[in-house]
Amino acid sequence: MLIELKKLIEANPLFREKLVFPTLKASRLRTLINQSLNWQHQLCKNPRPNPDIKTLFTDHTCTPPNGARASSVSVPLAAVPKPFQPPPPGPSLAGWMANAAASSSVQSAVVATSSIPVPPNQESEQLMKRLRPSGHGVDEATYHAPIPQPAWSVDDLPRTVACSLSHGSNVTSMDFHPTRHTLLLVGSANGEFTLYEIGLREMLLSRPFKIRDINACSAQFQNAVVKDSSISINRVTWSPDGELIGVAFTKHLIHLHAYQQPNETRHVLEIEAHSGGVNDIAFSRPNKQLCVVTCGDDKLIKVWDMHGQKLFTFEGHEAPVYSICPHHKESIQFIFSTSLDGKIKAWLYDNMGSRVDYDAPGKWCTTMLYSADGTRLFSCGTGKEGDSYLVEWNESEGSIKRTYSGFRKRSAGVAGVVQFDTAQNHFLAAGEDNQIKFWDVDNTNMLTCTEADGGLPALPRLRFNKEGNLLAVTTVDNGFKILANADGLRTLRSFGSRPFEAFRPQYEASSMKVSGAPVVASISPNIGRMDHLDRNSPAKPSPILNGGDTASRSIEIKPRISEEKPDKAKPWELMEVLNPQQCRVATMPETPDQPRKVVRLLYTNSGVGLLALGSNAIQRLWKWSRNEQNPSGKATAGVVPHHWQPNSGLVMTNDTADTNPEEAVPCIALSKNDSYVMSACGGKVSLFNMMTFKVMTTFMPPPPASTFLAFHPQDNNIIAIGMEDSTIHIYNVRVDEVKTRLKGHQKRITGLAFSTNLGVLVSSGADAQLCVWANDTWEKKRTVSIQMPAGKTPSGDTRVQFSSDQSHLLVVHETQLAIYDASKMERIYQWIPQDTLSAPISHASYSCNSQLVFAAFADGNIGVFDAENLRLRCRIAPSVYMSSTAINSNPPVHPLVVAAHPHEPNQFAVGLSDGCVKVLEPLESDGKWGTPAPADNGIPNGKTPASSATSNHAADQIQR
């Protein structure tokens, strides 16, 4: 029996994405089973006394009590006059590698010389196993996170009109920056692309279409331009790191531009990618090499490297290729494509041709998107008869899992294709019938809809930002609106007093209309409708001649920037929070196992809990509940949470190996789905189930003791473990084996940080050294010594943390804060304790959006810095969050650790040296911690500002 259960575990489709231990003994396997069955069975809609559980590591649901199995095809739309009846399932994704070679219907791909190796057969087999159909029906779908997430409400949808912007040309495509969530890229029918900073309601730059080298283009393209010089944009998109902009045009070409903050771009590449229109463009990373994928009217899909060299040409569609969707399952990269004959195909980066051939609902124009976590696949499109479809796919079986209702048949004379987007793994949105319609991903019925105060076209285009709190929607007057939820409105308000000087020259060179109030504006509902043809329609809209609308732009009013300018008559002042009435503070309830000190502190990734590791080796968890006072259910300083424990009363206590935990170096790491926490306090590393608090396993007994833990960002089974003896162990949990040992430090490891964009692991040690390691070969690339202030010895803990763009590195030492350009390991800024913040730094952390740095000091002060230049913008005194008794104690109580909320950029928590935990936020009326210091950093009263930071573009001493 145990052997069979073990086989079931290993056959789990998500096996490699979960923490599983196939080498465990029978007794340990029984323990795992007992720990897993009950909580999985609680998720069932129809619980049975003896649940049929096939895997221990994905959510389980029982079949209905009458024994009938749910169909893998959803009931067709009741509202659609001619409902789509899905065809029998075609070849599944699980059968790609097994069936492709034997299939007589598979077309071969024409492959150019490529520097990207074909994926090994072994990896393909692993993917096939992971994608193998489980036989479950619709009601038995499984999801990655085993811990039930808090329900969300309609209020989480961005439906309030925050602002309306006039663009001056028909908007054909939009995309938000992947990390700067208020930066919007817009493509136009006149061939221009434009960048907007939504927080400032301003245009940052606009770049007209220009052929870079007409002589390098084909005669076919040159003739087409001579006949008709007008060129529109079909698609604009950001690269995953936000450093490149991709633009696909209606004739032959794509352009790549490098984005240089805040308001500059540099042309990088012009490629004649296809014969005819380039209908879609996307970035992909096969073999960790950034590439561009395109598709076009010539029925081809092509892959290009960053030098403009063609790597692959995929041939097999019998109609123009309409859209592409690159994705990956672990190391296996693939591309979905759709064509105008309604075919969906899938391709690996090899020469084996398309792996699947599905019919899209409506058999016409369809786009495909994955959910933010990459686990769920959706498609949306319109049929030739005018019916629109939004569905979720069962990847394993090639069948439709659910069909969402709420669309109306397209009216006669309205051409185009419905557009859609998804956000936060929670909701879907589509533009139809002059409205934006919303769905819960788990409910086929339409949740709600909005007309956004009117002025929307029949089929508006739309795009969420990556946080899902802003939604850009096109309007009939050649502009767009920004819809926001409460979080989005707070983000936009935070720009209210941001300095405008850095952007002014570019803004004043641009023309743009801003209608309505700065935060909530609207378009008059009396504006006439202008139904236009969607860019995705095969019959393209009549394009505007290049430059043809420049006259209309030139007479537009200048941007209303006065509302955003700082008041020059009022000198900048450092915000000083000196009493509890000036901010919001929540104290975590005390617990029976209150430690002497809080030594490590983490928010859960969902943002609803706070996890503290004490000096007594015990972990405590506090959770916020969704209620009238806290409708979001997220952590907040406005509501005190409850101390959470499982019904068993278990406590998460670490192994101490008969050592004094007060003297140990603690370490902790949380898995991405909040399912497991891994920690150590001088003894073995313990893996705890966050639902039951039970110890799943222990490993790495001392000596040497573990001093820092970090999950590999792409594989929860791989852990980097810093050790007391200065080595770093790369440990594979699945096989209980240390794969390699990294040696480069002289003292214990005090920090580890991964960057997936740069493909590196950065380590820091008590020797004040930073080491950079390639995270594929684990080869040491370089060592950097941090620059110590005069008279200071290179000792003490050094912490490292990557910014959200994964290109900048925050380095924290008791003597300094520093920002490094991680690609070169050059120090950009350094801040030294001074003036009112002269005590040693005890800990610091980036805010969730990496725009702020929260730093705690040994005297109880807390500083809030601008991450861009390490200028101090706010000081929080100890009297704000501690009693006079704590402040005057000997030694004084002070923060030992800082944790930033994963979604709220102005919320952070501190763990204190007396065992208490506090959460701090600015007042709702303020919305933020102070305002940025001016560039000259001057203070009129002549005092030396405490926000001074030194800029050092020369590298610290680098040892290769």
N, C-alpha and C positions, 0 to 999 in steps of 0.2 A: 504493500500500500504506500509506504513512504517513498519507495523508488518511483512509483507512478506519479505521486504528487510532485516529486522532484523534477520529473520530466515535464510535467505541466508548467512548473515555474520556468524551466529553461525554454519552453516553447512559447512563452508569453510574447506577443508581438512587440511589446515595449521593453523587452528584457534588458537591452543594453542601455536603456534610458532610466532605469531604476536601480536602486541599491539592492542587489540580490546576491545571494551567497550560495552558489551551487555546490561548494565543497564542504558545506556544513555537515556535521554528524547528525545521526537520527534524532538525538535528544534535542539538539538545537533546532532542527527542522520542526519538531513537534511544538517547541516554544513559539516559533515564528507563526505556525498555523493557528495556535490558540490566540496569539496576539492579533491576528488579522481578521479572523472570521467574523467576530461579533460586529466590529465597526463597519465592515464592508456590508454586512447583511442589513444594517440599520438604514442604508440608503435605498433599499428596495421599496418600490411602490406597492408590491404585493408580496410581503414577506412570507416565506414558507418555513415550517418547523425545521426542515432539513434542507438548507439551501444548497443548490448545485453551483459550487464555486470552482471555477476552472483556473483561476490565477489569484495569487495573494497580493498582487501589487498594483492592480487597477480596480477602479470602482466596479462593484458587482450589482446587478439587478436580477431579480427572479422573474420568470415568465409569469403571465397571468394565471390565476388559480385554476382555470378550466383546462389548462394544459395547452391551449392554442398558442402558437407562435405568431408573433407580430410579423407582418410582411416587411421585407427590406425596401419596399417601394411605398412612398407615402400616398395618401388619398389625394387625387388631383384637386386643383383649385375649384372650389364651388363657384367662385365669382367669375371664373373665366368661361366664356361661352363654349369655346372648343378646347376642353382640357387636354393637357399633354399626357399621353400615356407612355411612360418610359419603356424603351425596348428591353428585350431580355439582356441581362448583364453580358457585356463583352469580356474580353480577356482582362483579368484583374491585374492590378499593380503587382500583386504577389507573384504573378506568373511571367513577369517581364523577362527575366533572365532564362527561365526554363523554356519558354515557348517561342521567343523571338526568332531563334535560328531555324526552328522547324516550320515556322509559319510560311506558307507560300504566298500569302497576301502582303507580307511586309516588304515595303520598298527599301532599297538600300540608300544609305546616306552618302553624299559626296563629301569627302573629308579632305580638307587641306592639310598641309604639313603643320603639325601642332606640337607645341611644347608641353601640352597637358597630357599626362599618361592616361591610358584607358584604365578605368577602375578594375582592380584584380577580380578574378572570378570568385575568390573567397569572400570578398566584401559583398559582391552581388548576391551570393548565396545567403549571406547573413541578412541582407535587406529583404530578400525573398521570404525568409523565415519570419522576419518581423512584420511583414505585411500580409502574411498568410491569413485568409479569411478565418474567422473564429466560429462562424456559423450562427452568430448572434443576430437577432433581428433588431429593429429600430429601438425597441424599448430596452435593449440590452447593450446600448452603446457604452463604451468605456472612455474615461477621461484620465488625464495625467495626474491631476492633484487629488490624492485620496482624502484630504481634509475638506469637508464641505465649506465653501466660501459663503460669507454673509450675503443675503439677498440684496438686490439693488432695486431702486425705485425709479419711476418715470422722471423724477427730479434730477437723476444723474444724466439724462439726455441733454445735449446742448440744443436748446430750443429758443432761448432768449436772444433777440437781435441785439448784438453788442455794437456793431457799426456797419455802415454801408459805404463802399468805396466805388467810385466811378473810374473805370480803367481806360476808356476811350477807344477800345477795340473789342470785338467779340472774343470772349474768353473761351479757349478750346481745351485747356488742360490746367490742372493745379496739383501741387504737391507740397506738403509741409516738410520742413527740415527735420531730419531724424532726431536731433537733440535740442536744437533751438526751437521750441514748440510754438513760437509765435512768428516765425519766419516763413513766409509763404512764397513759393515760386509759381508764377503764372505764365502760361503760354497763350499766344494770341493768334487770331486769324490773319493778322498782317505780318506774321513772321517774327515778331518781337517776343523776347522773354523778359520778365520783369520780376524783381524781388520787392516784397513788401514786408515791413516790420509792423505786424498787426498791433502790437502793444503801443506803438507810437502813431498808428493810423497813417503811416507815411510810406512813400515809395523810396526805396534805397537806391535802385538802379534800374535802367532799362536798356537792353541791347537789341538793336534792330538786326534783321537778317542781312547777312552779307556773305557772298560767295568768296571764299578765301583764295582759291586758285582755280579759275575757270578752265585754264589750260590742262589741268590734271583731270578734269571731268570728261566723261565719255561724250562722244558726238551725239548720242541719243539725248543725254541731259542738256547739252548745249542747244540742240534744236528745240527741245521742249521749252527752254527758257526764252528763246527767241520768239516762239509762237505766243507764249503767255508767261510774262515775268512774275506773275503773282505766285507767292509761296506762303502757305500757312503752316502752323505748328500742329502736328497731330498729338504729340505727347511730350511732356517735360517730366523729369524725375531726378531725384537726388541719389547719389551713391550711398551705400550703407553708412559710411563715416561722415557724410555731409560735406565732403571736400570737393566733390565733382558734380556738375550739372550735365545731364544728358538731354538732348533735344532732338526729336524726330520730326522731319518735315514731310509735307505732302508730295514732294518730288525728290526722290533718289537719296537725299543727304541726311546724315546725322552730324551734329556738332557736340563736342565735349568742351566744357569750360571749367576751369578751376576757380572755386569760390575763395576769395580772400576777405576775411572779416574786416570791417563791418559792411562795406559797400563797394567792393571791387570784384571784378572777375577777370580771368585771363584765358584767352582762347587756347585750347590744347590740341584738338584734333578736328579735322573735317574728313569725313569718310563718305564716299558714294556707296552706300550700303546695299541699295536695291534698285531694280528697274521699275520705275513707277513710285507710288507713295510708300513711305516707311510708316507702317501703321502702329507700331509699338516699339518701345525701347525699355530695357531693364538692365540692372547690374546683377552680376552673379560672381561666385568665387569658387569655380572648380579648381581643385588642388590648391586651394588657398591663394589663388592668383586672381586678382580683380579683372573681370572681363565685362564686355558689353554684349548683350543679346538683342537682336533686332528681328523684325519680321516685316513682310511687305506684300505689295500687290503682285509680285512675281512668284508667289506661292512658296517662298523659301523662308527658312529661319537661319540666321547666321550668328556666329560668335566671333568677337574681335578682342584682341588684346589692347593694352593701353598705348601701344605704338601704332595702332591702326592696322595691324596684320590680321588677316582672316585666319581663324583657327579651325572653324567647322562650318560646313554648309549642310543643313538638314533638308532633305527633299522627300516629299511624299504627299503633301496636301494637293488636292485637285482644284482648289479655289484660293483666291487671295487670303493670306493669313491675317487674321483680324487682331489677335491679341496673344501675348505670351505670359507665362507665369513660372519663372524659375523657382526652384525650391530644393530642399535637401532632406534626406533622412540620414542623420549622422554624416559619414564621409561620402555618401552616395549623392551626387548632384544630378538633378534631372530638370526637364523643362516641360510644362504643359503648353500646348498651343491650340488655338481655335481658329477655324476658317469660316468663310462666308457661306459654305454649304452646310454649316452646322456640325462639322466634325471636330472632335476633341482627340488630339494625339499627345503622346508623351515620348520624350527622347532622353537617352543618356548621352553623355559626352563621349561617343564612340562612333563606329561606322556600321552599327547593326540595324539602323532604321528605327521607325517608330515602334514603341512597345505596346501601345494600346490604341484602340480605335472606337470611340464612343460617339453616340449621337447626342448633341446638346438639345435641351428642351427648346422647341420652336424651330430647330434646325436652321438657324440663321446666325445672327450676331450675338456672341456670348463672351463675357470676360470672367476670369477665375481669380479668386483671392483666397489665401490662407488666413486663418485667425492669427492674432498677434503672437500667440505662443506656438504657431506652426503646426497645430494638431488637428485642425478642422478645415475642410475644404468647401468653399462655397462658389457658386456661379450664378450669374445674373445676365439676362439678355432679353431680346425681343424677337418674335417670329415674323415672317413676312406678312402674316395675316393681321399683325398688330397686337398680338397677345404677348404679355411680358411674363417672365418666369424668374423666380429667385428660389434656389434650391441648395441643400447641403448634400454632399456626396459621401457615400461610403467608399473610401479609397480601396479597401481590401477587396470588395466585391464588384467594383465598377458599377454600382447601382445608386439610385437616388435614395437618400436616407429620409429627408423630409422636404416638402414643398410648402413654401410660405404663401399665404393668401393675402389678398387686399389690393391686387392690381385691377385696373379697368382696361377694357379693350381700347386700343389707341383710336382716337377720332380720325375720321377721314381728313386728309390734308395735313395731318401732323406727322412729319417724317422724323426719323431718328431712332435711337436705341436708348433704353432706360439705363442709367448709370447707378452704381451702388458702391458702398464701402462698408468696412467693418471696423470695430474698435473695441479695445479693452476685453476681448474674448467674451463680451456680454451682448453686444447689440449689432444689428445691421441697419443700414439706412439706404433708401433708394429715392431717386427723384422722378416723380411722375404726376401728371394731372395738376401741374402748377403747385405742387406740394412736395414736402419731404416726408417720407413715411418711414416709421421705425418698427423694428421687430426685436424681441428677445430671441437670441439664437436657439433657445430650447423650446420655443412656442411658435407654432405655425401661424397663429392669428396675429394680425397687425396690432402692435401695441398702442401706437398713437400716430398722429401726423400733425404737421404745421404748415401754414402758408407763409410763415416768416414775415408777417405784416404785408404780404402782397408783393407783386412785382417779379415773381418767378416765372421763367418760361415753362412751356408745357413739359419739357423733359430737362430739368435743371441738372447741371453737373455738380458734383459735390466731392468733398475730401475732408476726412477727419485729420486732426493732428495726432501724433503718436500717443498722447495722453488721453485722447478721446474727450477732452473738455472743450474743444473748439471745432466748429464745422464750417468750412467755406462752401458757399452755395452761389452759383451764378445767377445773374438777374437779366431782365430783358433790355436794360438800358446800357449794355456793354460794361457791366460792372459785376460786383459780387458783394455778398453779405457775409458777415461772420456771426454765426450763432454760438452761444456759449451756455454752459451750465454754471452753477454757483462757483465751482473751482476755477473755471475759465474766466469768469468775471473778476474774481480776485486777482488772477494772474494779470489781466489787462489793467486793472486799477494800479497794480504795483509799478507800472511804467509812468504813473502820473507825474512824478517829479524827477524822472531820470534825466541826466544832462543830455542836451540836444546838440551840443557843439560838435561832437565827432561826426554827426551825420549831416549837419546843416548845408555844407557846400553841395553835396549830392542832391539833397532835397530841393534846394532852390533852383537847381538846374533841371528839375523835373516838374511836370504839371500833373496835378491830380485833384479831383474833387473829393471832399469829405462831407458827407451829408449827415445831418442830425447831430445829436449830442455826442460828447467824446466817449461815453461808456455805453449808452443805450440809444441807438438811432434807428431809423426805419425809412423805407422808401414809401412814398405815398401810394396807397392802394389804387389811386385813380390813374396811375401811369398806364398807358396803353400796352396791350400785350404785343409781343413780337416773337411769335413762334418761329424757331429757327431749326435748321437741320443739324442734328447731332454730328460731331466730328467722326463718330464711330459708324455713321451710316455709310454704306458702300457708295451711295450717290453723294459725293462730297458737296458741301455748301459752296456757293459762289464766293470765292475768296476776294478779299479787298486787295487792291494793288499795293505792292510794297511802297510804304510811305504815303499811301493814298489818304490816310486819315491824320496826317501830321498837322494839317491846318486846324482840324477840330481840337487837337490836343493843345496847339499853341495858344488858343484863345480861352482855354480853361483857366479858372482861377488858380492861384497858387495854393499850396496846402495850408490849412489852418494850423500853423505850428505854434501860435501864441499860447494855446492851452497847454502845450507840452514843455514850453521853455521854463527853466528855473527863473525865479524872480531875482534879477541881478541886484535889485536894491536891497535885498535881504541877504546878508552874508551867510555862507554855509556854516552850520554848527554840527558838531558831533552830537549824535543822540546819546544821552546818558539816562539810563533807566535806573532810578535810585530807590524806588519803593514799589511794593506789590501792586499798587493801584495803576501803575504805568504799563502793565502787561498782564497776561494770563498765566497762571502757574497752577499745576495740578501735582499733588503729592501722592505717590503710589501707596495704597494701604499697606500697613505693616503686616508681617507674617510671623507665624510661630518660629520659623527658622531664620529669623533676621540675622544677617551676617554683620561682622564688624565693618567690612568694607565691600563696596561694589567694585569689582575688578574688571568686568567685561559687560557690555550692554549692547543689545541689538533690537531693532524693530523687526517684526515679522515682515516678509516681503509683501504680504497683502495689506499692511498698514493698519491692522486692527489689534495688534498685540505688541507687547514689550517684554523682552527676555533679558534677565539679569543673572549673571554668574557672580556669586559672592566669594569672599575669601575663605568661607567654610566649605567650599567645593559643591555647594548646592545651587541649582538653577531655579529661579522663580519666574512665573509667567503671569502677566496681567493682560486682560482683554477688555476691549470696549464693546458694548452691546448697542444694537440699533434700537433707538427709542425716540420719543418725541423730542427730548433734549438733544439727541445726537442722531438725526435721521440718516446720516451716511454710514454710521456704524464704525467709522474710522477713528483712530487715536486722535484725541483732542485735549487741550488743556482746559477746555470749558466743562468737561465732565470727568469725574473720577471713575476709573475702571474698577473691575473686581479682580481679586486674586483668583486665578483659574487653576483648578486641579481636576484630574479625572475622578470618577466616582469611587475608584479603588483607594483613593487617598495617597497613592504613590507620590514620592518626591524624587526629582531628578538629582541624584547624588553621584558625584564622580568618584572614581577610584583614586585613592591617595597614596597607595603603596607604602603605608606605614610612615609617611613623611608628614611634616607639618604643612598643611595646605596654605597657611598664612605666609610661608616662605617660598611656596612654589610659584612658578610663572604660569598663569592660567592662559588657556586659549579656547576659542569657540568658533564654530562656523555653522551656518544654517543652509540647508538645501534650498534650491530655488523655489520649490513648491511648498515650502514650510512643513514638509512631512517629517523631516528628520533634523535633529541638531546633534552636532558632534563636538565634544569638548574634552578637556583634560585639565587636571590640577596636580601635576607632579607624578601621577600614576599612569595607568593605561589610558588610551583614548577610548571613550565610550560613545556609542551611537545610540541615541534615544529616539523612540517613537514619540512624536509630539502630540499624538492623540491619546496615548495610554501612559506615557512617561516610562514605559518599560525599556530596559536596556536590550537592544537588538543584538549587539555584539560588542566585544572589546578587542583591542589589538595594540600593537606597539608598546609593550611593557618597557619601563625604564630598567637600567640606564641605557642610553641617555634619555632624559625626559623630553616630551614634546613641548614646544614653546609657542608655536603658531600654526594655525590650520587654514587651508584655503581649498575649496572645491574647484576643480577644473570647470571653467564656464560652459564647456560643451559636453562634459561627461561627468555625471555625479559619482561615477565609480572611481574616478581618478582624483586623488587628494595630494596636494603638496603639503608636507609637514616639516616645519622648521624645528630644529633640534637644539638642545642645550649644548651639544658639542660643536656647534657652528655649521653642521651639515644640513642639507635639505633632502628629505626622502620623498620620492615620487611613488606613491603607494596605490596599488590597484586593489580596491576593496573586494571586487568580485572573486579574485583568485587568492586573496590574502597574501599578497607578495609585494615587496619593495622592488620596483622595476629599475630604478637607478638612484644613485646618491650624488648630489651636487655639492662640490666643495669649492669655496671661494671666499668665505668669511673667516675671521680670526676669533670672533666671539659669538655668543648665542644669537639665534635668529629672532628678530623682534617684529618683522613685518613681511608679508607676501601679498602681491597684487598681480592679477592676470590682465592682459589686454588682448582681446580677440582680434581687434583691428590691426594691431602691430605684431601679433603672434609671439608675444613675449611674456615671461614671468619676471617681475622685478622683486628682488629680495632686499631687505635691510637688516642690519645687525647692530648689536651693542658696540660694534667697532666703528660706528659712524660711516660704514661703507654701504654703497648700493651696487648690487650685481644684477646684470641683465642676462637672461637665459632664453634661448629659443625654445618655445613650448612644444615643438615637434621632435627635434633632435636632442633637446636639453643641453645643447652646447652653450658655454658661457661666451657672450658676445662682448661684454666690457664690464669694467669695474670703475665706479666713481666714488671719490671721497668727498663727503659733504664739507663745505667750508665752515670751520668753526670760528666763532668770534675770538678776538685776541684774548689770550690768557685762559681759554677753555680747553680742556683735554677732550679728545675724541672718545667719549664714553657715554653711557646712558642709552635708553631705548630710542630707536628711530622707527617711525611708522611711515608707511607709504600707502597711497590711495589714488587710483586713477579717476579722472573726471569722467563725466557721462559721455564725452566724445572720445574717450579712451586714448587721447593724444597728449594730454597734460597730466603730470604727476604731482600730487601734493606730498611733500616730505615734511614730517613733523618731528622735531627734536626739542628737548626742554629749552634749548638756546635760540630756536628760530622756527619760522614757517618759511617754506620755499616752494616755488612752482617751477617745474622743469618741463621743457619740451622733450617728451619721452622718446620721440623718434631719434633725437640726437643726444639725449641725456645732457642737455645744456640748461643751466639754471637761468630762468628768465627774471624772477623776482625773489627777493628775500626780505623777510621782516624780522627784526630783532626786538625782544621785549624792551619797553621804554616807558617813561613817564608814569601815567596811572596804571599801565599794564607792564610793570617791570619785573614781576615775579616769574619764576620758571613756568614754562608751558607744560601742563600735565597731559593734555590730549587735544586733538582737533579732528574735524571731519568736514568734508564737502557737504553742502546741502544737496538735496536729491537732484536738482537741476544744475548743480556745479556752478551756480552763480555766486554763492556765498561760501565762506569758510567759518565754521563755529569753532572757537578755540577756548579752552578752559585753562585757568591759571591756578598755581598753587596757593594763592592768597584768597581764592574764592571768586575773583572777577571772571567774567566771561566776555570775550570780544567777538563781534561779528564783522567780518572783513569782506570786501569785494574780492571775489576769486580772480577777477581779471587782472588786478594789479596789487592785491594785498594791502589796500588802503582801508583803514579802520572806519567803519560807518556807525557803529553802536557799541557802547560799553554797558554791560549789565552788572550792577554792583551785587555783592553777596547778600545785602539786606533785602534784595528783591525776593529771594527764594529760600533763605535760611533764617532761623530764629537768632536772636542776639546771643542766646546760650551757645548755639553751635558756632557762631562766629567768634565768640570770646573763649572758646574752649582751648585747652592746651594739649596737643597742637590744634590749631583752628581746623574746623571741618572745611573741606574743599572738594571740588569735582575731580574724580580720577579718570572718568571716561565720558565721552560725548557720543551720542548717536543721532543721526539725522533721519527724519521721517522719510520713507521711500516715495511719497507722493506730494507732501506739503512742503514747499521750499522754505518756509519760514518757521517750521516747527522742529524742535530738537529736544532731546532728553539728556540729562546728566545723571551719572551714578556717583554718589558721594562717599567720602571716607568714613562716614558713620553708618553706612548700610542703606541709606535712603535713596530713592529715585525720584526725580522731578521732571516734569514735562513743561516746557516754556513755549509760548507763542506771543506775538504782539497783539495788542488790542485789535478787535475787529475794525474799529474806526481808523486805525493806522494801516493795518494790512501788511506791514513790513517793518523790518528793523532799520529805521533810519533811512537816509538817502546817501547816494554815492558822494564821496569827496570830490571837489573840483580837480581838474587835471593839474593845476599849479600847486594844489595841496596847501594853499595859503590860508591863514586865519587872520582876519583884520586886526585882532588885538595884539598881534606880534608874538604870541606864544608859539613855541615849537609844537607842531601838531603831532599827536600820538599816532597818526595814521601813516607816518612816513614809511616808505618801503624802498629798498634799493633795487634798481634794475641792473642785472648783470647778464649781458648777452654772451659773454665769454664763458666757456664751460669751466666747471670745477675741474680739478685735476683728474684726468682720465687715464686709467691704466688698461692697456689692451693685452 
